[in-house]
């Protein structure tokens, strides 16, 4: 574990009005870092690193983000941003979660998300396995990305979800539950994990530590 004593940085967790924020804050503090939970636009813009957590439905979370006036702010962040679970899904173009909940099939029922990573979230093709996909599962691929430093194929992480981003050029880790899906995605300064790093023991802590200590220059060419 890296010592945070000599790292003078400003870390922010975006208060989206969703659950799970307290556990994310605790996971960061357990590593020795100080973090602020806020929905203040100026504080988010001034942060060195931004954590974007979330638990719940995309439609509800995006409404909260719009009501707080955070959409443009989040879309235009240039510092490293890490999304957890729903936070990752909200980085994509859209989610069909509401459409399937409402048993509708037209695109008007899709939830428009932030669109900072150009992929989409669809129902997890679990091939008859129980949903939600809940519990520990292994990574089936891991790309050479700074957030994945020290992480290998076969490592276990904790998942809770019924929707997922398909495999794409933005996939930096994959997992299989009936079919393969993106366990982590990234584009430039935006990175998202479908699993919960804050609930994934030492390897989850490694992901968080990788993010909090990475040099933003490492992301410029990605």
Buried (B, 14 or more C-beta within 10 A) or exposed (E): EEEBEEBEEBBBBBBBBBEBBEBBBEBBEEBBBEBBBBBBBEBBBEBBBBBBBBBBBBBBBBEBBEEBEBBEBBEEBEBBBBBBBBBBBBBBBBBBBBBBEEEEEEEEBBBBBBBBBEBBBBBBBBEEEEBEBEEEBEBBBBBEBBBBBEBEEEBBBBBBBEBBBBBBEBBBBBBBBBEBBBBBBBBBBBBBBBBBBBBBEEBBBBBBBBBBBBEEEEBEEB
